[in-house]
Amino acid sequence: MCDVENAVKHDMTKAKVKAIVLLSGGLDSATALAWAIREKSWQCTTLAFDYGQRHHVELEASAAIADVNGIADHRVIRVDLGVIGGSALTTDLDVPKDSADDGNIPVTYVPARNLVFLSLAAGLAETVGASKIVIGANVVDYSGYPDCRPEFLDSFVKTALLGTKAGSEGRDMEVVAPLIALDKSEIIAMGLKLGLDYALTRSCYDPDKQGMPCGHCDSCIFRRAGFEALGKSDPLPYPRN
């Protein structure tokens, strides 16, 4: 067998890199999944969380996105962060509407959410043999959330390697945030290039009973501005007022 044939055979039999992708059902996480599949060709397990969020419709979106992308292993973990409280996303606090960024951490921040989610993702990575955890964290249009910063993600990896069997055995574990330095228009442009259908995604913090966006929360404002910057229309309908 010639060298070229040997190389082809080796590539075909080489095991794919396995990744856990945190898939909330929102625009950012869906784009991160599309990137992991189409840019990196990783074998992905998707992970969503039913954490008591008022925008529960995102769980339906995450399942639909996983399905259309051919994900064979999509999991949902229930962890009630409403018991902790302190966030407009998990309690009866009002979601701010049409509010200017004052530089403070907004009430839509969910205490320790990404810390909890990444910890559970690290556990799942151990059990399925994944070396990558993909998260759609972003520091440009991220509403001031401290658990979306690269310093936090880097620190988490160090802690996970210290506190897991995988780390103690010398196995690799990396948190990958492909959108970390992109603004919303750049994220959307990436997703469109990758063939992502944004009509499947849900981003609103305070949707109506049918799951449609309010158009006035921070998440809606960032999302709409991203599409507008590209001269495109968001495929989701928004209220006229």
N, C-alpha and C positions, 0 to 999 in steps of 0.2 A: 504494500500500500504506500502511495507516494506521500510526501510531507504535507501537501495541500489537503489530501483526503484525511490524513491523521488529524490535522488542525480542525477541519470541519467536524469530524466525529467527536473530538474532544469538546468543542463548543456546544454541540447538540446535547451531550451528556452532562455537561457542567451544571451543577445545581444552581438554581436561581437564588438571588439574594431575597430573603424573606423580610417583609416589613409589616409593622402594625401602623395603620393609618387612622388617626383620630378623625372621625367623620361625623360632624355635628348635623350636617344637612345644609349648612350655610355656604355662601359663595366661596369663602377662603378655603375651607376644608375640602370642598369638592374640587377646587383647582389644584390643591396639593395632591389629592388622590390621582387626578388626571396626569399630573407631572410624574408621580411615582410609577404609574403604569406605562405611560407612553414615552417619557423621556429616559427613565431608568430601567424599564422592563423588570421591575421588582414584582415578586409574588406577594400580593397584598392581602392581609386580613384587615377588615375594617371594624372599627370599634366606636359605638355611639353610647351615650349616657342618658338615661332617664333620671334626671337629678331633681325633679320637681319644678322644672322650668315652666313658666307661664306660656312660653312659645313652644308648646309640646308638639306642634305640627312639624317641627324640624326633624323629629324622629321618623315620621313618615317619609320626609324628604330624603333622609340619610339612607333608608332602606331602598327607595326608588333609585337613588344615585348608585348605590352599590350594585343593584340588579342590572342596570343599564350598562354598567362598566364590567359586567361579567365576574363580579366578586363571588366566589364560592363560599366564603366564610365571613359572614357579617354578623357581628355580635352586639348585643345591647346589655349593658350593665346598669342595674338600678341602684342608685345611691342617693338618698334623700338629703340634699343640701339645704332644703327648706328648714330642717331641724336646727341648723346653725343660724339661719336667718341672715339679716344684714344686707340683703340685696333686693332690688326691685324686680329681679328676674325670678325670685323664688318666694317672695312674700307679697303682701298687699300694698307695699309701698308704690307710689306712682312712678311710672317710667317717664323720665323727662322728655318733653317734646319741644322741638324747635329751639333748643337751648344752645347758647354759644359756649365754646370750650373755655372754661375758666382756669384751666391748668390743674385742677384738683381731680382726684380719682372719683369717677362718677358713681352714683348709687346703683348703677347696673353692674358694677364689679361684684362678682360672686366670691366670697372669701375662700382662698386656697383652692379654687376650682381646678386650675391646671396642675397644681401640685398633686391633688388627688387623682386626677385623670391620668397624668403621666405615670404615677406610681402603679396604678392598675394596668396601664399599658405595658409597663416594664415587667409586671408579673406575667401577663399574657405572652409577652415576647419570650420569656424564659420557657414557657410550656410549649410553644410552637416552634421554637428555635429561630426566632427572628433576631436579626442584628440591628435593625433600623426601626425607629419610631418616628413617624412623620406627623408633623403638626402644622396647621395653617396659621401659626402665630405671625404677627406683623407689628412693627414698631412705628409705622408711618401713620396709618389710619386705625389706631388701636384703642382710642378713647382713654388713654392713660392707664391701662391695666398693667400693674407691675409684673404679672406672671406671663407677659408676652415678650419680655425683654431677653436679648441674647445672653446677658449675664446670668439670668435665672436658668435658662435652658442648659447653659454650660455647667452651672453648679449642680443642677439636677443629675446630669450624667455622672458626675463624680460621686455623688451620693448613691446613685443606683448601683454603680459598679462596686462600691464598698459594701452595700447591703443586700446583694443578691448572690445566689449560687453561681449564676452565669459569670458575674464579675470575679468571684473568688477562684473560679476555674480558668480565668484568663480569657473568657469569651468576650467578644466585642459587643458593645451596645452604644448606639449613637442616636441622639435626637436630631432629626433633620428638619429644618424650617425653611423650605425653599422660597417662601414669600416674605421673609423677615424684613427685607429692606425695600420692598416694592410698595408703591402707592396703589390705591384701589383701581385706577385705570390701567396700570401696568399688570395687575393681577388679572383683571378681566381680559386684557389683550392676550395674556398667556393662555388663559382658559379657552378663549375663542380659537386660538391657533391650534390648540390641542383637541378641538372638536367638542368641547364641553357644552352641554345644553343647560344654560342658566335658568331656564324656565322650571327646571326640576328643583332648584335650590330655594331655600327660605332663610331670610336674614333678619326679619323684623323682630324686635324685642316685645312688641305688643300687638300681635295680629288680631284680626277680627275672628268671629266664630267659624268662618269658612277658611281661616288660615291665610287670608290675604293681608298684605302689609299695610301699616298705618300711614306710612309716608312721612312721618314726623319725628320718629325717634332717631338717635344718633346712627344706628345701624342702617336705617333706611336712607338717611341723608348722605352718608358716605357711599353707599351703594349707588344711589341715583347719580351722584356727582361723578362717580367713576365711569358710568356709561355715557353720561353727557360729555365728559372730557374726550371721549373717543368718537363723539358724534353719532352715538348709537342709542337706541331705546332699550330700556330694561324690559325684558319679556314679561315681567310681572305687572299686573294692573295696580294702580295707585288711586286713592280717592282724589277727587277734583279739588277739594278745599285744602 
